[in-house]
Amino acid sequence: MFSTIIQPRFGDADCLGHINNTTPALWFETARNPLLRIFVPDLNFKMETFPLIMAHTDYDFVDELFFQHEVEIRTWISHIGNKSFTVHHQAWQNGRLCVEGSAVVVHYDFNTKQSVPLPEDKKKLLKEHLIAVQKSPARRKKGMGDNLS
């Protein structure tokens, strides 16, 4: 598992000091960099050398995030397929899980515009960070959103 510490910026917050709902996506993107280095160690983003494309992302907002406190982003691999892998993220603040999400990343040939099998050596490196995700019946904090209609 990788851990990335984020100090929220003033621009990440709304007028109430809550972190904007678009911000965790950027933080999760930053936290994926160590995994991207498995494929391109220097993170040289050229079509000829970068073999990954994002296929899906999702986010569950479990609790509030606030401007005043740093956030820990925990990142790991939750699934490895033949041509793709799933990255799981959690944003923690003051010991509370606040946002949880995942991203499906596809091994991709930009010249042929097709997905291609993950190389075995890359799969082996990804497996070093593989942790099964436990499905919670209710990841949301009890009461959050109960008053919304």
N, CA, C and O atoms as a GROMACS GRO file, in nm:
protein
  596
    1MET      N    1   0.085  -0.118   0.000
    1MET     CA    2   0.000   0.000   0.000
    1MET      C    3   0.089   0.123   0.000
    1MET      O    4   0.192   0.129   0.068
    2PHE      N    5   0.047   0.221  -0.077
    2PHE     CA    6   0.116   0.349  -0.082
    2PHE      C    7   0.039   0.450   0.002
    2PHE      O    8  -0.084   0.442   0.012
    3SER      N    9   0.111   0.543   0.062
    3SER     CA   10   0.048   0.649   0.140
    3SER      C   11   0.102   0.782   0.091
    3SER      O   12   0.223   0.802   0.081
    4THR      N   13   0.010   0.874   0.060
    4THR     CA   14   0.046   1.008   0.015
    4THR      C   15  -0.022   1.108   0.106
    4THR      O   16  -0.144   1.102   0.126
    5ILE      N   17   0.054   1.199   0.162
    5ILE     CA   18  -0.002   1.302   0.249
    5ILE      C   19  -0.028   1.428   0.168
    5ILE      O   20   0.060   1.477   0.097
    6ILE      N   21  -0.150   1.478   0.178
    6ILE     CA   22  -0.192   1.598   0.106
    6ILE      C   23  -0.225   1.707   0.208
    6ILE      O   24  -0.299   1.683   0.304
    7GLN      N   25  -0.171   1.825   0.187
    7GLN     CA   26  -0.213   1.942   0.263
    7GLN      C   27  -0.309   2.020   0.176
    7GLN      O   28  -0.267   2.080   0.076
    8PRO      N   29  -0.439   2.022   0.210
    8PRO     CA   30  -0.534   2.091   0.124
    8PRO      C   31  -0.495   2.237   0.101
    8PRO      O   32  -0.445   2.306   0.190
    9ARG      N   33  -0.520   2.282  -0.021
    9ARG     CA   34  -0.495   2.421  -0.057
    9ARG      C   35  -0.621   2.503  -0.032
    9ARG      O   36  -0.731   2.448  -0.026
   10PHE      N   37  -0.605   2.632  -0.016
   10PHE     CA   38  -0.718   2.721   0.004
   10PHE      C   39  -0.821   2.703  -0.108
   10PHE      O   40  -0.941   2.702  -0.082
   11GLY      N   41  -0.774   2.690  -0.231
   11GLY     CA   42  -0.862   2.676  -0.346
   11GLY      C   43  -0.937   2.544  -0.351
   11GLY      O   44  -1.030   2.529  -0.431
   12ASP      N   45  -0.899   2.446  -0.267
   12ASP     CA   46  -0.968   2.318  -0.262
   12ASP      C   47  -1.097   2.325  -0.182
   12ASP      O   48  -1.180   2.234  -0.187
   13ALA      N   49  -1.115   2.436  -0.106
   13ALA     CA   50  -1.226   2.445  -0.012
   13ALA      C   51  -1.337   2.538  -0.061
   13ALA      O   52  -1.314   2.627  -0.144
   14ASP      N   53  -1.456   2.515  -0.009
   14ASP     CA   54  -1.568   2.606  -0.035
   14ASP      C   55  -1.575   2.709   0.078
   14ASP      O   56  -1.488   2.712   0.165
   15CYS      N   57  -1.677   2.793   0.078
   15CYS     CA   58  -1.687   2.900   0.176
   15CYS      C   59  -1.711   2.849   0.319
   15CYS      O   60  -1.695   2.926   0.414
   16LEU      N   61  -1.747   2.724   0.336
   16LEU     CA   62  -1.767   2.665   0.469
   16LEU      C   63  -1.644   2.588   0.517
   16LEU      O   64  -1.645   2.532   0.627
   17GLY      N   65  -1.538   2.586   0.436
   17GLY     CA   66  -1.417   2.513   0.473
   17GLY      C   67  -1.420   2.366   0.438
   17GLY      O   68  -1.328   2.292   0.475
   18HIS      N   69  -1.524   2.322   0.366
   18HIS     CA   70  -1.531   2.183   0.320
   18HIS      C   71  -1.449   2.170   0.191
   18HIS      O   72  -1.442   2.264   0.112
   19ILE      N   73  -1.389   2.055   0.172
   19ILE     CA   74  -1.318   2.028   0.048
   19ILE      C   75  -1.420   2.003  -0.063
   19ILE      O   76  -1.515   1.928  -0.045
   20ASN      N   77  -1.398   2.067  -0.176
   20ASN     CA   78  -1.487   2.053  -0.292
   20ASN      C   79  -1.489   1.908  -0.338
   20ASN      O   80  -1.387   1.839  -0.332
   21ASN      N   81  -1.604   1.861  -0.385
   21ASN     CA   82  -1.618   1.720  -0.425
   21ASN      C   83  -1.536   1.682  -0.547
   21ASN      O   84  -1.522   1.563  -0.575
   22THR      N   85  -1.482   1.777  -0.621
   22THR     CA   86  -1.397   1.743  -0.736
   22THR      C   87  -1.251   1.723  -0.696
   22THR      O   88  -1.173   1.665  -0.772
   23THR      N   89  -1.215   1.769  -0.580
   23THR     CA   90  -1.074   1.766  -0.537
   23THR      C   91  -1.019   1.627  -0.511
   23THR      O   92  -0.907   1.599  -0.554
   24PRO      N   93  -1.091   1.537  -0.443
   24PRO     CA   94  -1.034   1.404  -0.420
   24PRO      C   95  -0.993   1.331  -0.548
   24PRO      O   96  -0.898   1.253  -0.545
   25ALA      N   97  -1.061   1.356  -0.660
   25ALA     CA   98  -1.021   1.293  -0.786
   25ALA      C   99  -0.879   1.334  -0.823
   25ALA      O  100  -0.801   1.251  -0.871
   26LEU      N  101  -0.845   1.459  -0.801
   26LEU     CA  102  -0.708   1.507  -0.830
   26LEU      C  103  -0.608   1.447  -0.733
   26LEU      O  104  -0.498   1.410  -0.773
   27TRP      N  105  -0.645   1.438  -0.607
   27TRP     CA  106  -0.556   1.377  -0.508
   27TRP      C  107  -0.532   1.230  -0.539
   27TRP      O  108  -0.420   1.181  -0.527
   28PHE      N  109  -0.639   1.158  -0.578
   28PHE     CA  110  -0.624   1.016  -0.612
   28PHE      C  111  -0.534   1.001  -0.734
   28PHE      O  112  -0.454   0.908  -0.742
   29GLU      N  113  -0.547   1.091  -0.829
   29GLU     CA  114  -0.462   1.088  -0.948
   29GLU      C  115  -0.314   1.102  -0.909
   29GLU      O  116  -0.229   1.028  -0.958
   30THR      N  117  -0.285   1.196  -0.822
   30THR     CA  118  -0.147   1.216  -0.773
   30THR      C  119  -0.097   1.090  -0.702
   30THR      O  120   0.018   1.050  -0.720
   31ALA      N  121  -0.183   1.028  -0.624
   31ALA     CA  122  -0.144   0.910  -0.547
   31ALA      C  123  -0.119   0.787  -0.634
   31ALA      O  124  -0.058   0.691  -0.587
   32ARG      N  125  -0.166   0.788  -0.759
   32ARG     CA  126  -0.140   0.675  -0.851
   32ARG      C  127   0.001   0.677  -0.910
   32ARG      O  128   0.044   0.578  -0.967
   33ASN      N  129   0.072   0.788  -0.898
   33ASN     CA  130   0.203   0.799  -0.962
   33ASN      C  131   0.299   0.685  -0.931
   33ASN      O  132   0.364   0.636  -1.024
   34PRO      N  133   0.312   0.638  -0.806
   34PRO     CA  134   0.403   0.524  -0.783
   34PRO      C  135   0.366   0.400  -0.863
   34PRO      O  136   0.454   0.325  -0.906
   35LEU      N  137   0.237   0.378  -0.885
   35LEU     CA  138   0.195   0.262  -0.965
   35LEU      C  139   0.223   0.284  -1.113
   35LEU      O  140   0.258   0.190  -1.184
   36LEU      N  141   0.207   0.407  -1.160
   36LEU     CA  142   0.237   0.436  -1.300
   36LEU      C  143   0.386   0.416  -1.329
   36LEU      O  144   0.424   0.380  -1.440
   37ARG      N  145   0.470   0.440  -1.228
   37ARG     CA  146   0.616   0.423  -1.245
   37ARG      C  147   0.654   0.277  -1.271
   37ARG      O  148   0.762   0.250  -1.323
   38ILE      N  149   0.567   0.184  -1.236
   38ILE     CA  150   0.592   0.043  -1.269
   38ILE      C  151   0.603   0.028  -1.420
   38ILE      O  152   0.682  -0.052  -1.469
   39PHE      N  153   0.523   0.104  -1.493
   39PHE     CA  154   0.520   0.093  -1.639
   39PHE      C  155   0.615   0.191  -1.707
   39PHE      O  156   0.676   0.157  -1.809
   40VAL      N  157   0.628   0.310  -1.653
   40VAL     CA  158   0.715   0.414  -1.709
   40VAL      C  159   0.786   0.483  -1.593
   40VAL      O  160   0.734   0.579  -1.537
   41PRO      N  161   0.905   0.434  -1.556
   41PRO     CA  162   0.974   0.485  -1.437
   41PRO      C  163   0.995   0.636  -1.434
   41PRO      O  164   0.992   0.697  -1.327
   42ASP      N  165   1.017   0.698  -1.551
   42ASP     CA  166   1.040   0.844  -1.552
   42ASP      C  167   0.912   0.923  -1.577
   42ASP      O  168   0.917   1.045  -1.592
   43LEU      N  169   0.797   0.854  -1.582
   43LEU     CA  170   0.667   0.917  -1.609
   43LEU      C  171   0.671   1.005  -1.733
   43LEU      O  172   0.614   1.114  -1.736
   44ASN      N  173   0.739   0.955  -1.836
   44ASN     CA  174   0.747   1.024  -1.965
   44ASN      C  175   0.618   0.997  -2.042
   44ASN      O  176   0.601   0.889  -2.099
   45PHE      N  177   0.530   1.095  -2.043
   45PHE     CA  178   0.399   1.077  -2.104
   45PHE      C  179   0.401   1.105  -2.253
   45PHE      O  180   0.354   1.210  -2.298
   46LYS      N  181   0.456   1.012  -2.328
   46LYS     CA  182   0.455   1.019  -2.474
   46LYS      C  183   0.374   0.901  -2.526
   46LYS      O  184   0.380   0.791  -2.470
   47MET      N  185   0.300   0.924  -2.632
   47MET     CA  186   0.217   0.818  -2.688
   47MET      C  187   0.299   0.693  -2.721
   47MET      O  188   0.249   0.581  -2.709
   48GLU      N  189   0.423   0.712  -2.761
   48GLU     CA  190   0.506   0.598  -2.799
   48GLU      C  191   0.554   0.517  -2.679
   48GLU      O  192   0.589   0.400  -2.694
   49THR      N  193   0.555   0.577  -2.560
   49THR     CA  194   0.615   0.508  -2.445
   49THR      C  195   0.519   0.486  -2.328
   49THR      O  196   0.548   0.405  -2.241
   50PHE      N  197   0.407   0.555  -2.325
   50PHE     CA  198   0.316   0.542  -2.211
   50PHE      C  199   0.203   0.446  -2.248
   50PHE      O  200   0.124   0.476  -2.338
   51PRO      N  201   0.194   0.330  -2.179
   51PRO     CA  202   0.102   0.225  -2.224
   51PRO      C  203  -0.029   0.213  -2.145
   51PRO      O  204  -0.090   0.106  -2.145
   52LEU      N  205  -0.074   0.319  -2.080
   52LEU     CA  206  -0.193   0.306  -1.995
   52LEU      C  207  -0.298   0.410  -2.030
   52LEU      O  208  -0.267   0.522  -2.073
   53ILE      N  209  -0.424   0.371  -2.012
   53ILE     CA  210  -0.535   0.464  -2.033
   53ILE      C  211  -0.639   0.437  -1.925
   53ILE      O  212  -0.660   0.322  -1.885
   54MET      N  213  -0.703   0.542  -1.879
   54MET     CA  214  -0.805   0.530  -1.775
   54MET      C  215  -0.937   0.488  -1.840
   54MET      O  216  -0.980   0.548  -1.939
   55ALA      N  217  -1.001   0.385  -1.784
   55ALA     CA  218  -1.128   0.337  -1.839
   55ALA      C  219  -1.247   0.372  -1.750
   55ALA      O  220  -1.358   0.388  -1.800
   56HIS      N  221  -1.224   0.385  -1.620
   56HIS     CA  222  -1.336   0.409  -1.528
   56HIS      C  223  -1.283   0.462  -1.396
   56HIS      O  224  -1.178   0.420  -1.348
   57THR      N  225  -1.357   0.555  -1.338
   57THR     CA  226  -1.330   0.598  -1.201
   57THR      C  227  -1.463   0.610  -1.128
   57THR      O  228  -1.566   0.638  -1.188
   58ASP      N  229  -1.460   0.589  -0.996
   58ASP     CA  230  -1.577   0.612  -0.913
   58ASP      C  231  -1.533   0.658  -0.775
   58ASP      O  232  -1.421   0.633  -0.732
   59TYR      N  233  -1.624   0.727  -0.708
   59TYR     CA  234  -1.595   0.786  -0.578
   59TYR      C  235  -1.717   0.775  -0.489
   59TYR      O  236  -1.829   0.801  -0.535
   60ASP      N  237  -1.697   0.738  -0.364
   60ASP     CA  238  -1.802   0.742  -0.263
   60ASP      C  239  -1.759   0.840  -0.156
   60ASP      O  240  -1.653   0.824  -0.095
   61PHE      N  241  -1.841   0.940  -0.132
   61PHE     CA  242  -1.813   1.039  -0.030
   61PHE      C  243  -1.876   0.991   0.100
   61PHE      O  244  -1.998   0.991   0.115
   62VAL      N  245  -1.791   0.950   0.192
   62VAL     CA  246  -1.835   0.884   0.314
   62VAL      C  247  -1.851   0.982   0.430
   62VAL      O  248  -1.942   0.968   0.511
   63ASP      N  249  -1.764   1.081   0.436
   63ASP     CA  250  -1.767   1.180   0.543
   63ASP      C  251  -1.705   1.309   0.490
   63ASP      O  252  -1.644   1.311   0.384
   64GLU      N  253  -1.722   1.417   0.564
   64GLU     CA  254  -1.672   1.547   0.521
   64GLU      C  255  -1.520   1.555   0.531
   64GLU      O  256  -1.459   1.495   0.619
   65LEU      N  257  -1.461   1.630   0.440
   65LEU     CA  258  -1.319   1.666   0.446
   65LEU      C  259  -1.312   1.817   0.469
   65LEU      O  260  -1.393   1.893   0.417
   66PHE      N  261  -1.214   1.858   0.549
   66PHE     CA  262  -1.201   1.999   0.583
   66PHE      C  263  -1.065   2.055   0.542
   66PHE      O  264  -0.966   1.982   0.536
   67PHE      N  265  -1.063   2.183   0.516
   67PHE     CA  266  -0.943   2.254   0.472
   67PHE      C  267  -0.830   2.250   0.575
   67PHE      O  268  -0.713   2.238   0.537
   68GLN      N  269  -0.860   2.260   0.701
   68GLN     CA  270  -0.759   2.284   0.805
   68GLN      C  271  -0.667   2.165   0.834
   68GLN      O  272  -0.565   2.184   0.901
   69HIS      N  273  -0.699   2.046   0.789
   69HIS     CA  274  -0.624   1.927   0.829
   69HIS      C  275  -0.571   1.851   0.708
   69HIS      O  276  -0.636   1.843   0.604
   70GLU      N  277  -0.451   1.794   0.725
   70GLU     CA  278  -0.395   1.717   0.614
   70GLU      C  279  -0.477   1.591   0.592
   70GLU      O  280  -0.552   1.546   0.679
   71VAL      N  281  -0.460   1.535   0.472
   71VAL     CA  282  -0.535   1.417   0.429
   71VAL      C  283  -0.435   1.311   0.387
   71VAL      O  284  -0.340   1.339   0.315
   72GLU      N  285  -0.457   1.188   0.432
   72GLU     CA  286  -0.375   1.075   0.388
   72GLU      C  287  -0.451   1.000   0.279
   72GLU      O  288  -0.565   0.958   0.300
   73ILE      N  289  -0.387   0.984   0.164
   73ILE     CA  290  -0.445   0.904   0.056
   73ILE      C  291  -0.376   0.768   0.059
   73ILE      O  292  -0.254   0.759   0.042
   74ARG      N  293  -0.452   0.664   0.080
   74ARG     CA  294  -0.401   0.526   0.079
   74ARG      C  295  -0.437   0.466  -0.056
   74ARG      O  296  -0.551   0.475  -0.102
   75THR      N  297  -0.339   0.404  -0.119
   75THR     CA  298  -0.356   0.355  -0.256
   75THR      C  299  -0.301   0.213  -0.267
   75THR      O  300  -0.192   0.184  -0.217
   76TRP      N  301  -0.377   0.126  -0.332
   76TRP     CA  302  -0.331  -0.010  -0.356
   76TRP      C  303  -0.403  -0.068  -0.477
   76TRP      O  304  -0.498  -0.010  -0.529
   77ILE      N  305  -0.357  -0.183  -0.519
   77ILE     CA  306  -0.420  -0.258  -0.628
   77ILE      C  307  -0.525  -0.350  -0.567
   77ILE      O  308  -0.495  -0.424  -0.473
   78SER      N  309  -0.647  -0.347  -0.621
   78SER     CA  310  -0.752  -0.434  -0.569
   78SER      C  311  -0.788  -0.547  -0.666
   78SER      O  312  -0.856  -0.642  -0.628
   79HIS      N  313  -0.743  -0.536  -0.792
   79HIS     CA  314  -0.772  -0.641  -0.890
   79HIS      C  315  -0.672  -0.631  -1.004
   79HIS      O  316  -0.634  -0.522  -1.047
   80ILE      N  317  -0.628  -0.748  -1.052
   80ILE     CA  318  -0.541  -0.755  -1.170
   80ILE      C  319  -0.606  -0.850  -1.269
   80ILE      O  320  -0.630  -0.967  -1.240
   81GLY      N  321  -0.634  -0.796  -1.387
   81GLY     CA  322  -0.693  -0.878  -1.493
   81GLY      C  323  -0.590  -0.909  -1.599
   81GLY      O  324  -0.470  -0.893  -1.576
   82ASN      N  325  -0.636  -0.953  -1.716
   82ASN     CA  326  -0.545  -0.984  -1.826
   82ASN      C  327  -0.492  -0.859  -1.895
   82ASN      O  328  -0.376  -0.854  -1.936
   83LYS      N  329  -0.580  -0.756  -1.909
   83LYS     CA  330  -0.542  -0.635  -1.981
   83LYS      C  331  -0.559  -0.508  -1.897
   83LYS      O  332  -0.532  -0.398  -1.946
   84SER      N  333  -0.603  -0.522  -1.773
   84SER     CA  334  -0.628  -0.405  -1.691
   84SER      C  335  -0.605  -0.438  -1.544
   84SER      O  336  -0.589  -0.554  -1.506
   85PHE      N  337  -0.604  -0.334  -1.464
   85PHE     CA  338  -0.596  -0.350  -1.320
   85PHE      C  339  -0.678  -0.240  -1.254
   85PHE      O  340  -0.703  -0.135  -1.314
   86THR      N  341  -0.719  -0.265  -1.131
   86THR     CA  342  -0.801  -0.168  -1.058
   86THR      C  343  -0.719  -0.114  -0.941
   86THR      O  344  -0.662  -0.189  -0.862
   87VAL      N  345  -0.717   0.018  -0.932
   87VAL     CA  346  -0.649   0.087  -0.823
   87VAL      C  347  -0.757   0.132  -0.725
   87VAL      O  348  -0.857   0.191  -0.766
   88HIS      N  349  -0.737   0.105  -0.598
   88HIS     CA  350  -0.832   0.147  -0.496
   88HIS      C  351  -0.768   0.258  -0.414
   88HIS      O  352  -0.648   0.254  -0.384
   89HIS      N  353  -0.848   0.357  -0.378
   89HIS     CA  354  -0.802   0.471  -0.300
   89HIS      C  355  -0.893   0.496  -0.182
   89HIS      O  356  -1.013   0.470  -0.188
   90GLN      N  357  -0.833   0.547  -0.075
   90GLN     CA  358  -0.910   0.598   0.038
   90GLN      C  359  -0.847   0.729   0.082
   90GLN      O  360  -0.725   0.742   0.087
   91ALA      N  361  -0.932   0.826   0.115
   91ALA     CA  362  -0.886   0.953   0.172
   91ALA      C  363  -0.926   0.954   0.320
   91ALA      O  364  -1.043   0.943   0.354
   92TRP      N  365  -0.825   0.967   0.406
   92TRP     CA  366  -0.846   0.967   0.550
   92TRP      C  367  -0.807   1.103   0.607
   92TRP      O  368  -0.707   1.163   0.567
   93GLN      N  369  -0.888   1.151   0.701
   93GLN     CA  370  -0.856   1.276   0.770
   93GLN      C  371  -0.891   1.259   0.918
   93GLN      O  372  -1.004   1.224   0.952
   94ASN      N  373  -0.793   1.285   1.003
   94ASN     CA  374  -0.813   1.273   1.148
   94ASN      C  375  -0.871   1.138   1.189
   94ASN      O  376  -0.960   1.131   1.274
   95GLY      N  377  -0.819   1.030   1.128
   95GLY     CA  378  -0.864   0.896   1.162
   95GLY      C  379  -0.998   0.855   1.106
   95GLY      O  380  -1.051   0.751   1.144
   96ARG      N  381  -1.055   0.936   1.015
   96ARG     CA  382  -1.185   0.907   0.956
   96ARG      C  383  -1.170   0.880   0.808
   96ARG      O  384  -1.102   0.953   0.736
   97LEU      N  385  -1.236   0.773   0.762
   97LEU     CA  386  -1.245   0.748   0.618
   97LEU      C  387  -1.344   0.848   0.561
   97LEU      O  388  -1.460   0.852   0.604
   98CYS      N  389  -1.300   0.930   0.465
   98CYS     CA  390  -1.386   1.036   0.411
   98CYS      C  391  -1.428   1.012   0.267
   98CYS      O  392  -1.542   1.042   0.230
   99VAL      N  393  -1.339   0.959   0.186
   99VAL     CA  394  -1.371   0.931   0.045
   99VAL      C  395  -1.306   0.800   0.008
   99VAL      O  396  -1.193   0.772   0.047
  100GLU      N  397  -1.378   0.720  -0.067
  100GLU     CA  398  -1.325   0.593  -0.115
  100GLU      C  399  -1.357   0.584  -0.263
  100GLU      O  400  -1.465   0.623  -0.307
  101GLY      N  401  -1.264   0.532  -0.341
  101GLY     CA  402  -1.288   0.523  -0.484
  101GLY      C  403  -1.195   0.424  -0.551
  101GLY      O  404  -1.105   0.367  -0.490
  102SER      N  405  -1.221   0.406  -0.680
  102SER     CA  406  -1.137   0.316  -0.756
  102SER      C  407  -1.121   0.368  -0.898
  102SER      O  408  -1.197   0.452  -0.946
  103ALA      N  409  -1.019   0.316  -0.964
  103ALA     CA  410  -0.991   0.351  -1.103
  103ALA      C  411  -0.950   0.224  -1.176
  103ALA      O  412  -0.864   0.150  -1.130
  104VAL      N  413  -1.011   0.201  -1.291
  104VAL     CA  414  -0.971   0.089  -1.376
  104VAL      C  415  -0.875   0.145  -1.481
  104VAL      O  416  -0.909   0.236  -1.556
  105VAL      N  417  -0.755   0.088  -1.483
  105VAL     CA  418  -0.650   0.132  -1.575
  105VAL      C  419  -0.623   0.020  -1.674
  105VAL      O  420  -0.601  -0.095  -1.634
  106VAL      N  421  -0.626   0.053  -1.802
  106VAL     CA  422  -0.611  -0.047  -1.908
  106VAL      C  423  -0.474  -0.034  -1.972
  106VAL      O  424  -0.426   0.076  -2.000
  107HIS      N  425  -0.411  -0.149  -1.995
  107HIS     CA  426  -0.285  -0.153  -2.071
  107HIS      C  427  -0.325  -0.135  -2.217
  107HIS      O  428  -0.406  -0.212  -2.269
  108TYR      N  429  -0.269  -0.034  -2.283
  108TYR     CA  430  -0.325   0.013  -2.409
  108TYR      C  431  -0.216   0.047  -2.510
  108TYR      O  432  -0.113   0.105  -2.475
  109ASP      N  433  -0.241   0.011  -2.634
  109ASP     CA  434  -0.153   0.049  -2.744
  109ASP      C  435  -0.218   0.166  -2.818
  109ASP      O  436  -0.319   0.148  -2.886
  110PHE      N  437  -0.161   0.284  -2.804
  110PHE     CA  438  -0.219   0.404  -2.864
  110PHE      C  439  -0.206   0.405  -3.017
  110PHE      O  440  -0.282   0.475  -3.084
  111ASN      N  441  -0.114   0.329  -3.071
  111ASN     CA  442  -0.100   0.322  -3.217
  111ASN      C  443  -0.212   0.240  -3.281
  111ASN      O  444  -0.268   0.280  -3.382
  112THR      N  445  -0.243   0.125  -3.221
  112THR     CA  446  -0.349   0.040  -3.276
  112THR      C  447  -0.486   0.071  -3.215
  112THR      O  448  -0.588   0.021  -3.263
  113LYS      N  449  -0.486   0.154  -3.109
  113LYS     CA  450  -0.611   0.191  -3.040
  113LYS      C  451  -0.681   0.069  -2.982
  113LYS      O  452  -0.804   0.057  -2.988
  114GLN      N  453  -0.601  -0.024  -2.925
  114GLN     CA  454  -0.657  -0.145  -2.866
  114GLN      C  455  -0.590  -0.176  -2.734
  114GLN      O  456  -0.473  -0.143  -2.712
  115SER      N  457  -0.667  -0.239  -2.646
  115SER     CA  458  -0.608  -0.288  -2.522
  115SER      C  459  -0.519  -0.406  -2.554
  115SER      O  460  -0.543  -0.480  -2.649
  116VAL      N  461  -0.415  -0.423  -2.474
  116VAL     CA  462  -0.320  -0.532  -2.494
  116VAL      C  463  -0.294  -0.599  -2.359
  116VAL      O  464  -0.310  -0.535  -2.255
  117PRO      N  465  -0.253  -0.726  -2.360
  117PRO     CA  466  -0.229  -0.796  -2.234
  117PRO      C  467  -0.122  -0.727  -2.149
  117PRO      O  468  -0.025  -0.671  -2.200
  118LEU      N  469  -0.143  -0.732  -2.019
  118LEU     CA  470  -0.041  -0.683  -1.926
  118LEU      C  471   0.079  -0.775  -1.931
  118LEU      O  472   0.063  -0.897  -1.925
  119PRO      N  473   0.199  -0.721  -1.943
  119PRO     CA  474   0.318  -0.807  -1.941
  119PRO      C  475   0.330  -0.877  -1.805
  119PRO      O  476   0.297  -0.819  -1.701
  120GLU      N  477   0.378  -0.999  -1.806
  120GLU     CA  478   0.389  -1.078  -1.684
  120GLU      C  479   0.479  -1.010  -1.580
  120GLU      O  480   0.450  -1.016  -1.461
  121ASP      N  481   0.588  -0.945  -1.624
  121ASP     CA  482   0.676  -0.879  -1.527
  121ASP      C  483   0.606  -0.762  -1.459
  121ASP      O  484   0.632  -0.734  -1.342
  122LYS      N  485   0.517  -0.694  -1.530
  122LYS     CA  486   0.440  -0.583  -1.471
  122LYS      C  487   0.334  -0.638  -1.376
  122LYS      O  488   0.310  -0.580  -1.269
  123LYS      N  489   0.270  -0.749  -1.414
  123LYS     CA  490   0.172  -0.812  -1.325
  123LYS      C  491   0.237  -0.851  -1.193
  123LYS      O  492   0.179  -0.834  -1.085
  124LYS      N  493   0.357  -0.904  -1.203
  124LYS     CA  494   0.428  -0.946  -1.081
  124LYS      C  495   0.452  -0.826  -0.990
  124LYS      O  496   0.435  -0.836  -0.868
  125LEU      N  497   0.492  -0.713  -1.047
  125LEU     CA  498   0.514  -0.592  -0.967
  125LEU      C  499   0.383  -0.538  -0.910
  125LEU      O  500   0.380  -0.491  -0.796
  126LEU      N  501   0.276  -0.544  -0.988
  126LEU     CA  502   0.145  -0.499  -0.938
  126LEU      C  503   0.098  -0.586  -0.822
  126LEU      O  504   0.039  -0.536  -0.727
  127LYS      N  505   0.125  -0.718  -0.830
  127LYS     CA  506   0.082  -0.811  -0.725
  127LYS      C  507   0.145  -0.778  -0.590
  127LYS      O  508   0.089  -0.812  -0.486
  128GLU      N  509   0.259  -0.711  -0.591
  128GLU     CA  510   0.322  -0.670  -0.464
  128GLU      C  511   0.235  -0.571  -0.388
  128GLU      O  512   0.254  -0.552  -0.268
  129HIS      N  513   0.141  -0.508  -0.456
  129HIS     CA  514   0.056  -0.406  -0.395
  129HIS      C  515  -0.092  -0.448  -0.396
  129HIS      O  516  -0.180  -0.364  -0.378
  130LEU      N  517  -0.117  -0.578  -0.415
  130LEU     CA  518  -0.253  -0.630  -0.424
  130LEU      C  519  -0.310  -0.654  -0.285
  130LEU      O  520  -0.253  -0.727  -0.204
  131ILE      N  521  -0.424  -0.591  -0.258
  131ILE     CA  522  -0.498  -0.610  -0.134
  131ILE      C  523  -0.645  -0.622  -0.171
  131ILE      O  524  -0.698  -0.538  -0.244
  132ALA      N  525  -0.711  -0.725  -0.122
  132ALA     CA  526  -0.854  -0.743  -0.152
  132ALA      C  527  -0.933  -0.634  -0.081
  132ALA      O  528  -0.906  -0.601   0.034
  133VAL      N  529  -1.032  -0.580  -0.150
  133VAL     CA  530  -1.120  -0.478  -0.092
  133VAL      C  531  -1.239  -0.548  -0.030
  133VAL      O  532  -1.307  -0.627  -0.094
  134GLN      N  533  -1.263  -0.518   0.096
  134GLN     CA  534  -1.380  -0.572   0.164
  134GLN      C  535  -1.502  -0.488   0.129
  134GLN      O  536  -1.502  -0.367   0.151
  135LYS      N  537  -1.604  -0.550   0.075
  135LYS     CA  538  -1.728  -0.480   0.042
  135LYS      C  539  -1.807  -0.456   0.170
  135LYS      O  540  -1.845  -0.550   0.240
  136SER      N  541  -1.831  -0.332   0.199
  136SER     CA  542  -1.909  -0.295   0.317
  136SER      C  543  -2.055  -0.279   0.277
  136SER      O  544  -2.082  -0.220   0.172
  137PRO      N  545  -2.151  -0.330   0.357
  137PRO     CA  546  -2.292  -0.314   0.321
  137PRO      C  547  -2.334  -0.168   0.318
  137PRO      O  548  -2.425  -0.131   0.245
  138ALA      N  549  -2.268  -0.085   0.397
  138ALA     CA  550  -2.300   0.058   0.398
  138ALA      C  551  -2.173   0.134   0.432
  138ALA      O  552  -2.138   0.151   0.549
  139ARG      N  553  -2.104   0.181   0.327
  139ARG     CA  554  -1.980   0.255   0.351
  139ARG      C  555  -2.011   0.395   0.401
  139ARG      O  556  -1.926   0.459   0.464
  140ARG      N  557  -2.129   0.442   0.373
  140ARG     CA  558  -2.164   0.578   0.414
  140ARG      C  559  -2.190   0.584   0.563
  140ARG      O  560  -2.247   0.491   0.622
  141LYS      N  561  -2.148   0.692   0.624
  141LYS     CA  562  -2.170   0.717   0.765
  141LYS      C  563  -2.320   0.724   0.790
  141LYS      O  564  -2.393   0.790   0.716
  142LYS      N  565  -2.368   0.655   0.896
  142LYS     CA  566  -2.511   0.656   0.926
  142LYS      C  567  -2.559   0.799   0.944
  142LYS      O  568  -2.501   0.878   1.019
  143GLY      N  569  -2.666   0.830   0.874
  143GLY     CA  570  -2.726   0.961   0.887
  143GLY      C  571  -2.687   1.058   0.777
  143GLY      O  572  -2.759   1.154   0.753
  144MET      N  573  -2.574   1.036   0.709
  144MET     CA  574  -2.534   1.130   0.602
  144MET      C  575  -2.635   1.120   0.489
  144MET      O  576  -2.658   1.013   0.433
  145GLY      N  577  -2.696   1.232   0.455
  145GLY     CA  578  -2.788   1.238   0.344
  145GLY      C  579  -2.929   1.195   0.378
  145GLY      O  580  -3.015   1.192   0.290
  146ASP      N  581  -2.954   1.160   0.505
  146ASP     CA  582  -3.088   1.114   0.542
  146ASP      C  583  -3.194   1.221   0.521
  146ASP      O  584  -3.311   1.188   0.498
  147ASN      N  585  -3.157   1.347   0.528
  147ASN     CA  586  -3.254   1.455   0.516
  147ASN      C  587  -3.271   1.503   0.372
  147ASN      O  588  -3.346   1.598   0.347
  148LEU      N  589  -3.202   1.440   0.278
  148LEU     CA  590  -3.212   1.483   0.139
  148LEU      C  591  -3.334   1.416   0.076
  148LEU      O  592  -3.366   1.300   0.104
  149SER      N  593  -3.400   1.490  -0.010
  149SER     CA  594  -3.515   1.429  -0.078
  149SER      C  595  -3.494   1.430  -0.227
  149SER      O  596  -3.580   1.383  -0.302
   0.00000   0.00000   0.00000
